[in-house]
């Protein structure tokens, strides 16, 4: 069941504390989008802003664009710790961005980059 009303994104609750977010090819990430996702995750968790018990898999189906309004400082200030976060893509350009983002996010919680959903799911289920 898709829990997102944001165009180009599918969000599924795999288990009560396991969320899978899937972005379509050529999605543009910007600060407004990230704030909308923050609100959506809080709604899915019935108003709970704390994600420390949540396993999150974020899958990018292809290339993504990053808006100029998202900076390293913006990301650092908006990170909510999670039990684990798996970033998934098989697009070389997207993987480069995800590796950088994972280094930044990995300071607050376990984050790994994968090229397949299957590998990501196995890792998240193991933590």
C-alpha positions as CSV (number, residue, x, y, z in Angstrom):
1,X,0.0,0.0,0.0
2,X,1.4,3.4,-1.0
3,X,1.2,5.8,1.9
4,X,2.6,8.8,0.0
5,X,0.5,11.5,-1.8
6,X,3.7,13.0,-3.1
7,X,4.0,12.6,-6.9
8,X,6.9,10.4,-8.0
9,X,7.4,8.7,-4.6
10,X,6.0,5.4,-3.2
11,X,6.2,4.9,0.5
12,X,5.3,1.5,2.0
13,X,5.3,0.2,5.5
14,X,6.9,-3.2,5.2
15,X,6.6,-3.9,8.9
16,X,5.4,-1.7,11.8
17,X,8.9,-0.2,12.1
18,X,10.3,-0.7,8.6
19,X,9.6,1.9,5.9
20,X,10.5,1.6,2.2
21,X,10.6,4.8,0.2
22,X,11.0,4.6,-3.6
23,X,11.8,7.6,-5.8
24,X,11.1,7.6,-9.6
25,X,13.9,8.3,-12.1
26,X,15.0,11.9,-12.5
27,X,13.4,13.0,-9.2
28,X,14.5,16.5,-7.9
29,X,15.3,16.6,-4.2
30,X,14.9,20.0,-2.6
31,X,14.4,21.4,0.9
32,X,10.6,21.6,0.6
33,X,10.5,17.9,-0.5
34,X,12.7,16.8,2.4
35,X,10.4,18.7,4.9
36,X,7.4,17.0,3.3
37,X,9.0,13.6,3.7
38,X,9.8,14.5,7.4
39,X,6.1,15.3,7.9
40,X,5.0,12.1,6.0
41,X,7.2,9.8,8.1
42,X,5.8,11.5,11.3
43,X,2.2,10.9,10.1
44,X,3.0,7.2,9.2
45,X,4.3,6.8,12.8
46,X,1.1,8.4,14.1
47,X,2.7,11.7,15.2
48,X,5.9,10.2,16.6
49,X,8.8,12.4,15.6
50,X,11.4,10.0,17.0
51,X,12.7,7.6,14.3
52,X,15.3,5.9,16.5
53,X,13.5,2.5,16.3
54,X,12.8,2.8,12.6
55,X,14.5,0.9,9.8
56,X,14.4,3.0,6.6
57,X,15.2,1.8,3.0
58,X,15.3,4.6,0.5
59,X,15.5,3.4,-3.1
60,X,16.3,5.6,-6.1
61,X,15.1,4.0,-9.4
62,X,17.6,6.0,-11.5
63,X,19.1,9.5,-11.6
64,X,18.3,12.2,-9.0
65,X,18.9,15.9,-9.1
66,X,19.8,17.8,-5.9
67,X,18.5,21.4,-5.6
68,X,20.9,24.1,-4.6
69,X,18.8,24.8,-1.5
70,X,20.1,21.5,0.0
71,X,23.5,21.9,1.5
72,X,25.6,19.8,3.8
73,X,24.7,22.0,6.7
74,X,21.0,21.7,5.9
75,X,21.2,17.9,5.8
76,X,23.2,17.8,9.0
77,X,20.7,19.9,10.8
78,X,17.7,17.8,9.6
79,X,19.0,14.3,10.2
80,X,16.9,12.2,12.6
81,X,18.7,9.1,14.0
82,X,17.2,5.8,12.9
83,X,17.9,2.2,13.9
84,X,19.4,1.8,10.4
85,X,19.1,3.4,6.9
86,X,19.8,1.7,3.6
87,X,20.2,3.8,0.5
88,X,19.7,1.9,-2.8
89,X,20.5,2.7,-6.4
90,X,22.3,1.1,-9.3
91,X,22.8,4.5,-11.1
92,X,26.5,5.5,-10.9
93,X,25.8,9.2,-10.5
94,X,23.2,8.6,-7.8
95,X,25.5,6.2,-6.0
96,X,28.2,9.0,-5.7
97,X,25.7,11.3,-4.1
98,X,24.5,8.5,-1.8
99,X,28.0,7.7,-0.7
100,X,28.5,11.3,0.3
101,X,25.2,11.5,2.1
102,X,25.8,8.3,3.9
103,X,29.1,9.6,5.3
104,X,27.2,12.6,6.7
105,X,24.2,10.7,8.0
106,X,26.3,7.9,9.4
107,X,27.5,10.1,12.2
108,X,24.1,9.7,13.9
109,X,23.0,6.2,12.9
110,X,24.1,3.1,10.8
111,X,23.8,3.9,7.1
112,X,24.9,1.8,4.2
113,X,24.7,2.1,0.4
114,X,23.5,-0.8,-1.7
115,X,23.0,-1.6,-5.4
116,X,20.0,-3.9,-4.8
117,X,16.9,-3.8,-2.7
118,X,17.5,-7.5,-1.7
119,X,20.9,-6.7,-0.1
120,X,19.6,-3.6,1.6
121,X,16.6,-5.6,3.1
122,X,18.9,-8.4,4.4
123,X,21.2,-5.8,6.1
124,X,18.2,-3.9,7.7
125,X,16.7,-7.1,8.9
126,X,20.0,-8.1,10.5
127,X,20.1,-5.0,12.7
